Amino acid sequence: MSDAQIQHAIAELVPRGSRVLDLGCGDGAMLAHLQATRDCSGYGIEIDDANVLACVRRGVNVIQLNLDQGLAMFDDASFDVVLQIDTLQHLRNAEVMLRETVRVGRVGIVAFPNFAHWPNRLSVLSGRMPVTKRLPYQWYDTPNIRVGTHADLGTLAVNNGLQILDSFGLQDGQPVRFLPNWFAGTSVYKLAR
């Protein structure tokens, strides 16, 4: 699944006119898309210098910040939606950031590569770590410091007292609601306090 397909599918979850905070916003493509197609406003949070510059060039408001330091600079419910797209697996304090996502936003949308997708399971069964479009790195050079499954995020959300408003998978740009833990390369959760 391409980044553009994931971007489009996630954008459909964001209500028009929302104030959005995008955690780990990369080059700002998602926020630029939301501004152009859904009349949203907001900020991106990014640590990488080149990505911060790319955001500025796109006209996306960006704050350079290490997410492992938390979101204390934002009040409760400062945003309508907080996005955490392909970010959670890179964070040392994933559990804290999951709670912060729904503290700072009225709704949090979290998406990440689903390690339990059947091709990944097959790869592990054959004795190798998976390398796929969604997990494109070898085990020794991956920026992911953890891997998780669709089911794992659901359990983590419940254990932290979060409300699951919706959950599904994405595969080839399409929502997967039947056994997403098996049949989807990307896991998506919509959460609230």
N, C-alpha and C positions, 0 to 999 in steps of 0.2 A: 504494500500500500504506500503510495507516495505521500509526501508531506502535504501536498495540495489537497489530496483526498481527505486526509485527517483534518486539516484546517477547515475545509468546507463542512464536514460532518460535525465538528465541534462548534463551529460558528452558528449552526442551526439551533444549538441549545441555548444560545445567548439571546435574551430578549432585546428587541430593537430599542435603541436609546439608552442602553445600560451604561453605567459607569463601571469600567473593567480594570482590574489589576492582573497583569500577566506575569507570573513568577517564572523566571528563567526564560525570558521572551526571545532569546536568540537575536536574530537580525530585525525583529519587529514585524515580520510578515503577518502574523496573526492579528496583531492590533491594527495594522494598516488595513487589512482585509475587513475587520469589524468596523473600522471608521468609514470605509468606503461603501460597504454593503448593508450595514445594519445601524448606521448613524450612532455608533458608540463613541465614548470618550474614555480616557483613562491613562494609565501609566504601565510601562514595562519595568521589570526588575531584571538586571543582567550584570554579570561580573566581568565578562570578557571585553577587553578594550575594543577590539575590531567589531564586535556585535553592537556595542554601545554606539560607535560611530555610524554603523549601518542603520541603526534606529533613528539617529538624528537626521541622517540623509533622507530617510523615508518620511520624516515629519512626525515620528512617534515620540511622545514624551517618555523618557527613560531615566531611571535612577540606577546608578552603579552601586551595587550592594551584593555582599556575599550572603546568600539565603541561610547559610548555616549560622549566621548571627541573629536570625529571627526577624520579626516584623514589628518590633516594639514601637517604631516610628508612626504606625498607623493605629487609629482608634478602632474600636469595635464597629462593625457594619459600615466602614468607610466606603465600601464599594458594593454595587449590586451583585457582581460576579467576580470571583477570583479564579483565574485559570492556572492550572499546574499541569502543563502538557509536556510530557517527556522530561520531567524535572525530578520527580520523587525518587527515582532510582539513582540519582547522582548525589543525593543529600545524606549527610551523616546523621542528621536529626529528623529523619523522615516522619516519625510519629508526632513530634512537636510541630513540624511544618504542616502536617495534615490538619491538626487542630487549629493552627494559626490561619490556615486557608479559610476555614468556616467562621473564624472569629472576625477576621477583617472583612470578609464578604458575607452578604446575606446567603449566598449560594457559592459553593465551590465546585468546580469541574476539574476532575483529575483524570488524566489519560497517561498510559505508559505501556511499554511492550509487555505482552502477556507471555510469560515464560512457559505456561502450561499448554500453549497452542500445540496441536498434534504434531506438526513437523519438528518442533523443539523436543517434544517427548521422544520422538523416534530417533533423533540425533543423540540424545543422552542414552537411550537404550542401546544404541550401537557403540557407545563408549566415547562419544565426542561431545563437546559443548557445541550448541547450535550457532550457526552463522547464517542469518537470514536478512531480508530487507529491513525488518524491524529490529533485529539484533545483529548489525553488520560487522561487528568487531570479533577478533579472536579473543579467547579468554584472557590472554596476557596483555592486551593493549586496549581493553574496553574502558570507556569513561564511567561505566556503570559500577557503582560500588556495591550494589545489591541487585538481585533479580526477584521478581514477585509474580504472582499469578492473579487472575481475576478473582478467584475465591479468597486469596490472601488479603486483598485490599478490602473486601467486604467484611472479613473477620476483624481486620484492624479498625475499620470504621466503627463497627458495633462495639468493640472493646473500648473504644474511646468515647462512647456515648454519642456518636454522630448519627444523624438520621440519613438513611439512604433514600433519596428522592427518586432515583432511577439508576440503573446499571445495565450495561450491555457491552457487547464487543463490536469491533469494526474489522471488517475483512474486505479487501478490494473496494473500499469506499462505501460499503453497505453495512447497515446495522445488523448485528448477529444477536438475537435474543434467545435462540435455542442453544443451550449448552455453550455459552461464550467462552468458558474456561477451556474447552476443547477446540472450538472452531473459529476463534478470532485471534488475530495477531496483535490487536490492540485492545486493551481494557479501558472502559470509560465508566466513571462514577460521577453522579451529581449528588452532592452532599450538603447538609445543613446542620445547624446545631440542634 
